[in-house]
Amino acid sequence: MPDDALRLDRWLWFTRFYKTRVAASDAVRGGHVRVNGVRARSSLKVSPGDRIELVRQKLSYDLTVVDLPSRRGPAPEAQACYEESADSVARRERQLANLKSDRLQMPVTRGRPDKHTRRRLRQRNRGGE
């Protein structure tokens, strides 16, 4: 294998975007990863300068490959292998803020809701009460 390229699923796993290589492969197969604007396959070789668009847990990332890691090492070592655009970081922070505000608007229940509480919550969501 040449030193200037690495399989996409391995790169995603090495850079700690996914806990397992299988999870990285599943994400690529599911269409959550694009390389240079094109839907990718797990076996695609990435090299420095490639642009990767990734959606993970409903959050989007726009990355540029800077280096190819030789192993799945510590997080600082993994983060040195890519650069994320400032626009991508701002967009993800907005998405997180929106998710948080949605959760704050949900009614609060003490513990796990019972049958009657769930019924009331469903009625509120439908506008029935």
VMD Tcl script that builds the backbone (N, CA, C; Angstrom):
set m [mol new atoms 387]
animate dup $m
set s [atomselect $m all]
$s set {name element resname resid chain x y z} {
  {N N MET 1 A 0.853 -1.185 0.000}
  {CA C MET 1 A 0.000 0.000 0.000}
  {C C MET 1 A 0.897 1.247 0.000}
  {N N PRO 2 A 0.661 2.173 -0.897}
  {CA C PRO 2 A 1.498 3.372 -0.927}
  {C C PRO 2 A 1.238 4.250 0.296}
  {N N ASP 3 A 2.264 5.019 0.671}
  {CA C ASP 3 A 2.161 5.873 1.851}
  {C C ASP 3 A 1.322 7.116 1.611}
  {N N ASP 4 A 0.981 7.415 0.356}
  {CA C ASP 4 A 0.262 8.647 0.054}
  {C C ASP 4 A -1.249 8.445 -0.043}
  {N N ALA 5 A -1.756 7.258 0.316}
  {CA C ALA 5 A -3.196 7.002 0.257}
  {C C ALA 5 A -3.594 6.011 1.356}
  {N N LEU 6 A -4.843 6.116 1.801}
  {CA C LEU 6 A -5.368 5.252 2.855}
  {C C LEU 6 A -6.846 5.032 2.580}
  {N N ARG 7 A -7.330 3.827 2.822}
  {CA C ARG 7 A -8.760 3.544 2.622}
  {C C ARG 7 A -9.601 4.504 3.456}
  {N N LEU 8 A -10.728 4.920 2.909}
  {CA C LEU 8 A -11.599 5.884 3.580}
  {C C LEU 8 A -12.088 5.371 4.924}
  {N N ASP 9 A -12.548 4.120 4.985}
  {CA C ASP 9 A -13.056 3.605 6.257}
  {C C ASP 9 A -11.955 3.560 7.315}
  {N N ARG 10 A -10.745 3.240 6.927}
  {CA C ARG 10 A -9.628 3.237 7.884}
  {C C ARG 10 A -9.300 4.650 8.334}
  {N N TRP 11 A -9.326 5.605 7.398}
  {CA C TRP 11 A -9.036 6.996 7.763}
  {C C TRP 11 A -10.065 7.517 8.763}
  {N N LEU 12 A -11.343 7.238 8.532}
  {CA C LEU 12 A -12.403 7.682 9.446}
  {C C LEU 12 A -12.244 7.038 10.826}
  {N N TRP 13 A -11.826 5.787 10.850}
  {CA C TRP 13 A -11.626 5.092 12.115}
  {C C TRP 13 A -10.372 5.608 12.815}
  {N N PHE 14 A -9.275 5.756 12.066}
  {CA C PHE 14 A -8.036 6.269 12.647}
  {C C PHE 14 A -8.212 7.667 13.223}
  {N N THR 15 A -8.998 8.514 12.577}
  {CA C THR 15 A -9.185 9.894 13.032}
  {C C THR 15 A -10.309 10.010 14.059}
  {N N ARG 16 A -10.810 8.887 14.531}
  {CA C ARG 16 A -11.743 8.799 15.652}
  {C C ARG 16 A -13.123 9.386 15.386}
  {N N PHE 17 A -13.570 9.376 14.143}
  {CA C PHE 17 A -14.943 9.782 13.872}
  {C C PHE 17 A -15.902 8.643 14.183}
  {N N TYR 18 A -15.395 7.405 14.140}
  {CA C TYR 18 A -16.209 6.231 14.466}
  {C C TYR 18 A -15.419 5.327 15.394}
  {N N LYS 19 A -16.126 4.634 16.288}
  {CA C LYS 19 A -15.462 3.790 17.273}
  {C C LYS 19 A -14.895 2.519 16.659}
  {N N THR 20 A -15.536 2.020 15.594}
  {CA C THR 20 A -15.051 0.806 14.953}
  {C C THR 20 A -14.938 1.028 13.453}
  {N N ARG 21 A -14.133 0.208 12.828}
  {CA C ARG 21 A -14.000 0.309 11.377}
  {C C ARG 21 A -15.292 -0.142 10.698}
  {N N VAL 22 A -15.990 -1.088 11.299}
  {CA C VAL 22 A -17.266 -1.549 10.752}
  {C C VAL 22 A -18.285 -0.402 10.764}
  {N N ALA 23 A -18.308 0.377 11.846}
  {CA C ALA 23 A -19.223 1.520 11.915}
  {C C ALA 23 A -18.873 2.552 10.844}
  {N N ALA 24 A -17.592 2.750 10.604}
  {CA C ALA 24 A -17.166 3.678 9.548}
  {C C ALA 24 A -17.602 3.159 8.186}
  {N N SER 25 A -17.441 1.864 7.946}
  {CA C SER 25 A -17.869 1.273 6.674}
  {C C SER 25 A -19.369 1.385 6.485}
  {N N ASP 26 A -20.112 1.155 7.556}
  {CA C ASP 26 A -21.579 1.263 7.483}
  {C C ASP 26 A -22.010 2.687 7.156}
  {N N ALA 27 A -21.344 3.667 7.739}
  {CA C ALA 27 A -21.674 5.067 7.464}
  {C C ALA 27 A -21.387 5.414 6.007}
  {N N VAL 28 A -20.272 4.931 5.497}
  {CA C VAL 28 A -19.925 5.193 4.098}
  {C C VAL 28 A -20.933 4.513 3.189}
  {N N ARG 29 A -21.254 3.262 3.486}
  {CA C ARG 29 A -22.218 2.513 2.675}
  {C C ARG 29 A -23.599 3.161 2.728}
  {N N GLY 30 A -23.929 3.760 3.864}
  {CA C GLY 30 A -25.227 4.404 4.030}
  {C C GLY 30 A -25.326 5.774 3.370}
  {N N GLY 31 A -24.252 6.261 2.771}
  {CA C GLY 31 A -24.292 7.530 2.056}
  {C C GLY 31 A -24.059 8.743 2.933}
  {N N HIS 32 A -23.509 8.557 4.121}
  {CA C HIS 32 A -23.261 9.667 5.038}
  {C C HIS 32 A -21.915 10.343 4.804}
  {N N VAL 33 A -21.126 9.818 3.870}
  {CA C VAL 33 A -19.791 10.353 3.618}
  {C C VAL 33 A -19.632 10.637 2.126}
  {N N ARG 34 A -19.132 11.841 1.824}
  {CA C ARG 34 A -18.836 12.223 0.443}
  {C C ARG 34 A -17.382 12.678 0.398}
  {N N VAL 35 A -16.687 12.293 -0.654}
  {CA C VAL 35 A -15.296 12.698 -0.843}
  {C C VAL 35 A -15.219 13.513 -2.127}
  {N N ASN 36 A -14.717 14.730 -1.987}
  {CA C ASN 36 A -14.623 15.657 -3.123}
  {C C ASN 36 A -15.964 15.825 -3.830}
  {N N GLY 37 A -17.049 15.843 -3.054}
  {CA C GLY 37 A -18.382 16.080 -3.592}
  {C C GLY 37 A -19.070 14.868 -4.179}
  {N N VAL 38 A -18.439 13.713 -4.129}
  {CA C VAL 38 A -19.001 12.499 -4.715}
  {C C VAL 38 A -19.229 11.467 -3.618}
  {N N ARG 39 A -20.373 10.762 -3.692}
  {CA C ARG 39 A -20.635 9.700 -2.722}
  {C C ARG 39 A -19.527 8.658 -2.822}
  {N N ALA 40 A -18.998 8.264 -1.676}
  {CA C ALA 40 A -17.800 7.426 -1.644}
  {C C ALA 40 A -18.121 5.975 -1.320}
  {N N ARG 41 A -17.129 5.143 -1.530}
  {CA C ARG 41 A -17.161 3.745 -1.107}
  {C C ARG 41 A -16.069 3.557 -0.066}
  {N N SER 42 A -16.202 2.533 0.761}
  {CA C SER 42 A -15.224 2.291 1.831}
  {C C SER 42 A -13.814 2.083 1.298}
  {N N SER 43 A -13.717 1.504 0.129}
  {CA C SER 43 A -12.403 1.169 -0.410}
  {C C SER 43 A -11.725 2.344 -1.107}
  {N N LEU 44 A -12.406 3.482 -1.211}
  {CA C LEU 44 A -11.824 4.653 -1.863}
  {C C LEU 44 A -10.577 5.095 -1.109}
  {N N LYS 45 A -9.516 5.383 -1.836}
  {CA C LYS 45 A -8.273 5.839 -1.216}
  {C C LYS 45 A -8.319 7.349 -1.062}
  {N N VAL 46 A -8.083 7.826 0.160}
  {CA C VAL 46 A -8.011 9.262 0.404}
  {C C VAL 46 A -6.549 9.652 0.574}
  {N N SER 47 A -6.246 10.864 0.177}
  {CA C SER 47 A -4.880 11.363 0.296}
  {C C SER 47 A -4.939 12.819 0.739}
  {N N PRO 48 A -3.845 13.375 1.215}
  {CA C PRO 48 A -3.845 14.765 1.660}
  {C C PRO 48 A -4.368 15.693 0.564}
  {N N GLY 49 A -5.230 16.620 0.980}
  {CA C GLY 49 A -5.838 17.561 0.052}
  {C C GLY 49 A -7.274 17.200 -0.303}
  {N N ASP 50 A -7.703 15.956 -0.055}
  {CA C ASP 50 A -9.082 15.557 -0.337}
  {C C ASP 50 A -10.033 16.236 0.631}
  {N N ARG 51 A -11.238 16.534 0.148}
  {CA C ARG 51 A -12.274 17.152 0.985}
  {C C ARG 51 A -13.310 16.095 1.335}
  {N N ILE 52 A -13.612 15.946 2.605}
  {CA C ILE 52 A -14.568 14.945 3.071}
  {C C ILE 52 A -15.735 15.663 3.729}
  {N N GLU 53 A -16.944 15.344 3.280}
  {CA C GLU 53 A -18.174 15.832 3.911}
  {C C GLU 53 A -18.789 14.646 4.626}
  {N N LEU 54 A -19.078 14.823 5.901}
  {CA C LEU 54 A -19.488 13.720 6.752}
  {C C LEU 54 A -20.687 14.140 7.590}
  {N N VAL 55 A -21.670 13.260 7.711}
  {CA C VAL 55 A -22.797 13.490 8.606}
  {C C VAL 55 A -22.764 12.374 9.640}
  {N N ARG 56 A -22.607 12.774 10.905}
  {CA C ARG 56 A -22.526 11.802 11.993}
  {C C ARG 56 A -23.420 12.272 13.128}
  {N N GLN 57 A -24.352 11.426 13.533}
  {CA C GLN 57 A -25.305 11.745 14.588}
  {C C GLN 57 A -26.031 13.058 14.295}
  {N N LYS 58 A -26.499 13.188 13.063}
  {CA C LYS 58 A -27.257 14.345 12.570}
  {C C LYS 58 A -26.451 15.637 12.531}
  {N N LEU 59 A -25.154 15.566 12.756}
  {CA C LEU 59 A -24.294 16.742 12.715}
  {C C LEU 59 A -23.364 16.623 11.517}
  {N N SER 60 A -23.177 17.731 10.803}
  {CA C SER 60 A -22.365 17.676 9.594}
  {C C SER 60 A -20.961 18.236 9.849}
  {N N TYR 61 A -19.998 17.650 9.156}
  {CA C TYR 61 A -18.598 18.034 9.246}
  {C C TYR 61 A -18.086 18.268 7.825}
  {N N ASP 62 A -17.285 19.296 7.628}
  {CA C ASP 62 A -16.646 19.564 6.348}
  {C C ASP 62 A -15.137 19.582 6.609}
  {N N LEU 63 A -14.449 18.538 6.167}
  {CA C LEU 63 A -13.050 18.324 6.529}
  {C C LEU 63 A -12.137 18.344 5.317}
  {N N THR 64 A -10.899 18.701 5.540}
  {CA C THR 64 A -9.855 18.587 4.532}
  {C C THR 64 A -8.773 17.684 5.102}
  {N N VAL 65 A -8.404 16.659 4.360}
  {CA C VAL 65 A -7.380 15.710 4.807}
  {C C VAL 65 A -6.028 16.413 4.749}
  {N N VAL 66 A -5.335 16.433 5.882}
  {CA C VAL 66 A -4.022 17.064 5.976}
  {C C VAL 66 A -2.919 16.016 5.979}
  {N N ASP 67 A -3.175 14.917 6.685}
  {CA C ASP 67 A -2.161 13.882 6.838}
  {C C ASP 67 A -2.849 12.528 6.933}
  {N N LEU 68 A -2.092 11.481 6.721}
  {CA C LEU 68 A -2.607 10.121 6.845}
  {C C LEU 68 A -2.038 9.500 8.110}
  {N N PRO 69 A -2.889 9.168 9.070}
  {CA C PRO 69 A -2.379 8.571 10.306}
  {C C PRO 69 A -1.863 7.159 10.055}
  {N N SER 70 A -0.888 6.749 10.840}
  {CA C SER 70 A -0.336 5.400 10.695}
  {C C SER 70 A -1.018 4.416 11.642}
  {N N ARG 71 A -1.782 4.952 12.597}
  {CA C ARG 71 A -2.461 4.095 13.571}
  {C C ARG 71 A -3.630 4.861 14.171}
  {N N ARG 72 A -4.453 4.174 14.948}
  {CA C ARG 72 A -5.529 4.824 15.688}
  {C C ARG 72 A -4.939 5.233 17.038}
  {N N GLY 73 A -4.408 6.416 17.094}
  {CA C GLY 73 A -3.714 6.884 18.285}
  {C C GLY 73 A -4.579 7.801 19.119}
  {N N PRO 74 A -3.959 8.590 19.970}
  {CA C PRO 74 A -4.702 9.511 20.829}
  {C C PRO 74 A -5.388 10.614 20.012}
  {N N ALA 75 A -6.387 11.234 20.625}
  {CA C ALA 75 A -7.204 12.235 19.934}
  {C C ALA 75 A -6.385 13.390 19.349}
  {N N PRO 76 A -5.431 13.981 20.082}
  {CA C PRO 76 A -4.662 15.080 19.483}
  {C C PRO 76 A -3.912 14.656 18.211}
  {N N GLU 77 A -3.427 13.433 18.214}
  {CA C GLU 77 A -2.732 12.911 17.036}
  {C C GLU 77 A -3.720 12.751 15.869}
  {N N ALA 78 A -4.920 12.305 16.169}
  {CA C ALA 78 A -5.947 12.128 15.139}
  {C C ALA 78 A -6.416 13.478 14.599}
  {N N GLN 79 A -6.588 14.461 15.478}
  {CA C GLN 79 A -7.065 15.778 15.051}
  {C C GLN 79 A -6.043 16.512 14.186}
  {N N ALA 80 A -4.788 16.137 14.287}
  {CA C ALA 80 A -3.759 16.766 13.466}
  {C C ALA 80 A -3.829 16.288 12.013}
  {N N CYS 81 A -4.631 15.271 11.746}
  {CA C CYS 81 A -4.711 14.697 10.398}
  {C C CYS 81 A -5.773 15.352 9.531}
  {N N TYR 82 A -6.532 16.292 10.065}
  {CA C TYR 82 A -7.549 16.964 9.272}
  {C C TYR 82 A -7.742 18.393 9.746}
  {N N GLU 83 A -8.294 19.213 8.856}
  {CA C GLU 83 A -8.691 20.575 9.198}
  {C C GLU 83 A -10.179 20.685 8.934}
  {N N GLU 84 A -10.867 21.360 9.817}
  {CA C GLU 84 A -12.300 21.581 9.641}
  {C C GLU 84 A -12.528 23.047 9.357}
  {N N SER 85 A -13.389 23.328 8.389}
  {CA C SER 85 A -13.641 24.724 8.022}
  {C C SER 85 A -14.392 25.439 9.141}
  {N N ALA 86 A -14.168 26.733 9.259}
  {CA C ALA 86 A -14.839 27.531 10.290}
  {C C ALA 86 A -16.341 27.536 10.065}
  {N N ASP 87 A -16.760 27.522 8.807}
  {CA C ASP 87 A -18.192 27.482 8.486}
  {C C ASP 87 A -18.825 26.191 9.010}
  {N N SER 88 A -18.103 25.083 8.890}
  {CA C SER 88 A -18.598 23.790 9.362}
  {C C SER 88 A -18.770 23.793 10.879}
  {N N VAL 89 A -17.803 24.361 11.587}
  {CA C VAL 89 A -17.879 24.427 13.050}
  {C C VAL 89 A -19.068 25.291 13.478}
  {N N ALA 90 A -19.247 26.443 12.832}
  {CA C ALA 90 A -20.355 27.340 13.171}
  {C C ALA 90 A -21.699 26.676 12.880}
  {N N ARG 91 A -21.789 25.972 11.750}
  {CA C ARG 91 A -23.035 25.287 11.387}
  {C C ARG 91 A -23.374 24.203 12.411}
  {N N ARG 92 A -22.373 23.430 12.840}
  {CA C ARG 92 A -22.606 22.372 13.819}
  {C C ARG 92 A -23.022 22.958 15.169}
  {N N GLU 93 A -22.413 24.082 15.571}
  {CA C GLU 93 A -22.804 24.720 16.833}
  {C C GLU 93 A -24.247 25.214 16.775}
  {N N ARG 94 A -24.675 25.735 15.606}
  {CA C ARG 94 A -26.075 26.144 15.445}
  {C C ARG 94 A -27.006 24.940 15.537}
  {N N GLN 95 A -26.609 23.823 14.918}
  {CA C GLN 95 A -27.422 22.617 14.983}
  {C C GLN 95 A -27.557 22.130 16.422}
  {N N LEU 96 A -26.457 22.155 17.165}
  {CA C LEU 96 A -26.497 21.727 18.565}
  {C C LEU 96 A -27.381 22.660 19.397}
  {N N ALA 97 A -27.296 23.963 19.142}
  {CA C ALA 97 A -28.136 24.917 19.871}
  {C C ALA 97 A -29.608 24.685 19.568}
  {N N ASN 98 A -29.935 24.394 18.303}
  {CA C ASN 98 A -31.327 24.110 17.941}
  {C C ASN 98 A -31.827 22.845 18.625}
  {N N LEU 99 A -31.004 21.804 18.652}
  {CA C LEU 99 A -31.405 20.567 19.325}
  {C C LEU 99 A -31.625 20.808 20.819}
  {N N LYS 100 A -30.743 21.589 21.414}
  {CA C LYS 100 A -30.865 21.871 22.842}
  {C C LYS 100 A -32.131 22.674 23.135}
  {N N SER 101 A -32.442 23.663 22.292}
  {CA C SER 101 A -33.651 24.463 22.530}
  {C C SER 101 A -34.908 23.621 22.331}
  {N N ASP 102 A -34.867 22.669 21.383}
  {CA C ASP 102 A -36.014 21.767 21.201}
  {C C ASP 102 A -36.233 20.927 22.455}
  {N N ARG 103 A -35.151 20.442 23.021}
  {CA C ARG 103 A -35.273 19.611 24.233}
  {C C ARG 103 A -35.781 20.430 25.420}
  {N N LEU 104 A -35.387 21.708 25.480}
  {CA C LEU 104 A -35.837 22.551 26.588}
  {C C LEU 104 A -37.326 22.857 26.501}
  {N N GLN 105 A -37.894 22.822 25.298}
  {CA C GLN 105 A -39.315 23.110 25.130}
  {C C GLN 105 A -40.193 21.904 25.424}
  {N N MET 106 A -39.596 20.737 25.523}
  {CA C MET 106 A -40.380 19.534 25.824}
  {C C MET 106 A -40.814 19.572 27.287}
  {N N PRO 107 A -41.993 19.042 27.580}
  {CA C PRO 107 A -42.440 19.014 28.975}
  {C C PRO 107 A -41.539 18.113 29.822}
  {N N VAL 108 A -41.321 18.526 31.047}
  {CA C VAL 108 A -40.456 17.806 31.962}
  {C C VAL 108 A -41.293 16.822 32.764}
  {N N THR 109 A -40.812 15.608 32.867}
  {CA C THR 109 A -41.484 14.599 33.685}
  {C C THR 109 A -40.507 14.120 34.744}
  {N N ARG 110 A -41.024 13.692 35.849}
  {CA C ARG 110 A -40.184 13.147 36.912}
  {C C ARG 110 A -40.016 11.666 36.654}
  {N N GLY 111 A -38.823 11.257 36.298}
  {CA C GLY 111 A -38.575 9.850 36.020}
  {C C GLY 111 A -39.213 9.421 34.710}
  {N N ARG 112 A -39.411 8.147 34.580}
  {CA C ARG 112 A -40.005 7.593 33.367}
  {C C ARG 112 A -41.512 7.823 33.400}
  {N N PRO 113 A -42.089 8.382 32.323}
  {CA C PRO 113 A -43.526 8.658 32.352}
  {C C PRO 113 A -44.343 7.363 32.349}
  {N N ASP 114 A -45.435 7.371 33.131}
  {CA C ASP 114 A -46.325 6.220 33.123}
  {C C ASP 114 A -47.341 6.366 31.985}
  {N N LYS 115 A -48.264 5.453 31.920}
  {CA C LYS 115 A -49.229 5.417 30.823}
  {C C LYS 115 A -50.031 6.711 30.726}
  {N N HIS 116 A -50.467 7.227 31.841}
  {CA C HIS 116 A -51.313 8.424 31.855}
  {C C HIS 116 A -50.517 9.669 31.446}
  {N N THR 117 A -49.280 9.767 31.919}
  {CA C THR 117 A -48.434 10.909 31.565}
  {C C THR 117 A -48.100 10.885 30.076}
  {N N ARG 118 A -47.809 9.698 29.547}
  {CA C ARG 118 A -47.521 9.592 28.110}
  {C C ARG 118 A -48.726 10.034 27.288}
  {N N ARG 119 A -49.910 9.670 27.722}
  {CA C ARG 119 A -51.129 10.068 27.012}
  {C C ARG 119 A -51.260 11.590 27.009}
  {N N ARG 120 A -50.999 12.224 28.170}
  {CA C ARG 120 A -51.076 13.686 28.245}
  {C C ARG 120 A -50.021 14.347 27.358}
  {N N LEU 121 A -48.812 13.792 27.329}
  {CA C LEU 121 A -47.758 14.336 26.484}
  {C C LEU 121 A -48.141 14.246 25.009}
  {N N ARG 122 A -48.699 13.111 24.605}
  {CA C ARG 122 A -49.128 12.964 23.210}
  {C C ARG 122 A -50.233 13.956 22.872}
  {N N GLN 123 A -51.157 14.187 23.789}
  {CA C GLN 123 A -52.244 15.135 23.531}
  {C C GLN 123 A -51.693 16.557 23.405}
  {N N ARG 124 A -50.728 16.911 24.224}
  {CA C ARG 124 A -50.124 18.252 24.131}
  {C C ARG 124 A -49.426 18.439 22.789}
  {N N ASN 125 A -48.712 17.389 22.345}
  {CA C ASN 125 A -48.005 17.477 21.073}
  {C C ASN 125 A -48.970 17.632 19.903}
  {N N ARG 126 A -50.152 17.042 20.024}
  {CA C ARG 126 A -51.163 17.155 18.958}
  {C C ARG 126 A -51.962 18.449 19.102}
  {N N GLY 127 A -51.842 19.118 20.244}
  {CA C GLY 127 A -52.624 20.335 20.475}
  {C C GLY 127 A -54.019 20.025 20.997}
  {N N GLY 128 A -54.188 18.865 21.625}
  {CA C GLY 128 A -55.513 18.415 22.056}
  {C C GLY 128 A -55.949 18.980 23.395}
  {N N GLU 129 A -55.036 19.462 24.232}
  {CA C GLU 129 A -55.453 19.899 25.566}
  {C C GLU 129 A -55.495 21.382 25.692}
}
mol reanalyze $m
mol bondsrecalc $m
mol representation Tube
mol addrep $m
